[in-house]
Amino acid sequence: MLDIAEELHRWVEQGREFAVATVVAVGGSAPRQPGAALAVDSDGTAIGSVSGGCVEGAVYELCQQAIEDGRTVVERFGYSDEDAFAVGLTCGGIIDILVTPVRGGVYPAALAAAVSGEAAALARIVSGPTDLMGRALLVRPDGEYEGSLGGHPELDRTAAGEALAMLDAGRTGTVEIGEDGSRCGQPLTLLVESSVPAPRMIVFGAIDFASALVRVGKFLGYHVTVCDARPVFATPARFPEADEIVVEWPHRYLESTAVDGRTVLCVLTHDAKFDVPLLEAALKLPVAYVGAMGSRRTHEDRNKRLREVGVTEIELARLRSPIGLDLGARTPEETALSIAAEIVANRRGGTGVSLTGAHTPIHHDAPRAPAGRIGSVA
C-alpha cells in the first residue's frame, strides 16, 4: 500500500474511510508485484492498481465490502481454463490479495513516513490465525517499532527483526515466522513493505544528453544530481528537472557524497581528465551501476588509462561502456532511453534482447531493490 502513500496520506488527513487491497504473493506471469495496491474510499473513489485491469472490478467490490463489515480477507485470483468467464488473470499468473479496512493503528504513521521520504517498514500478517489477519507493525531503521501483531509476546520482537532486515535491503516481500515468534510452531506469513528514500542517479557532464537523461531518471523515480566542473554549463536553467546541481570536479564530488547499493552513476563527459579519476573512484564503490559514454575508441583508450592508474580487471568488468543498450539511438532522448533501458535490465536481471521470439521470462526476479520510493523483490 505504500506505493500509493501520497494519495492515501491525503485521504487520512481528510478523514476519509477507506479499504486497501494489497498484492501479497504472486505466481507465474503476474502483472504487479507484492506491495502493489488499490484503495477504495466510502464514496467509491478508487486509486492504484493490483493487476493492470484484469481483476480490478472484483477487488473494488471486496474493498467496498471491507469498508462495510470491517473484516480483513485474503483472496486468490488466477486463470481458469474450465471457466472462461471467471474473474482472473489473462496472463496466466496467480496473485493473492490482502483486503483490509484502514482505521487508525500504525497506518497513518506508515503513510506519513513514506510521503516524507523517511525509511520505515510496514509488516502485516497475511497468512495465519483469522484473529491476527491484517495486524500491522511499523518498524523504524533504529529497530524501534509501533503497533502490535497480537499473539505471543515474542512475536512483535521477531517480526520487527525480520522487517528491519528487509528495510536495510530496501526490499518488499514476504517472510515466514512461527506464531510464537520462533522458527517453530504454527507459521505466520508477513508482508513487509519497505519505504526508503528514492535511489540516487548521479549524472556527470552537463551536456544535452544529460538533460534528456535527467528527465528519464526522474520518470523512473530517481533522485537526480547533475555534476560538472564548468559553472557555465551546470545551471538550473539547463537542468530544471534535476533535484540537485553541483559545480565541482566529478571525482572530488563523488568522494564526498553518499552513495549506496541502489545508486547509479552515469559518466557522460567522455573527457579523460574528468573520466579517469572519476571512474577510478567509482569502480571501487558498492553502487548498482557505473556507465560511461564514448565511442569504442574512446572506451579502449579510457580502459588503458584506467589500468595505468591501478584499476583492476575485476573492477573494469563492472564498467558499462559504451553506455546503454544497442537501440540505434541518435538523439539525446533516444540515447537517454538506451541508458535507462540498460539500468533497468541491470537492476532487474533482464537480457536486453527483444521479447519477440525469445524464450526468457517476461518478468525477472533480481536480488536488487527497485527504483523509486518503495523497494521490490521483482
ABEGO torsion letter per residue (X at the ends): XAAAAAAAAAAAAAGBBBBBBBBABBBEBBABBBGBBBBBBAAGBBBEBAAGGAAAAAAAAAAAAAAAAGBBBBBBBBBBAABAABBBBAAGBBBBBBBBBBBEEAAAAAAAAAAAGBBBBBBBBABEBAAABGBBBBBBAAGBBBEBAEEBAAAAAAAAAAAAAAAAAGBBEBBBBBAAGBABEBBBBBBBBBBBBBBBBBBBEBBAAAAAAAAAAAAAGBBBBBBBABAAABBAAABAABABBBBBBAAAAAAABBBBAABBBBBAAGBAAAAAAAAAAAAABBBABBBBBEBAAAAAAAAAAAAAAGBBAAAAAABBOBBEBBAGBABAAAAAAAAAAAAAAAAAGBAGBBABGBABBABBBBABBBBEABBBAX
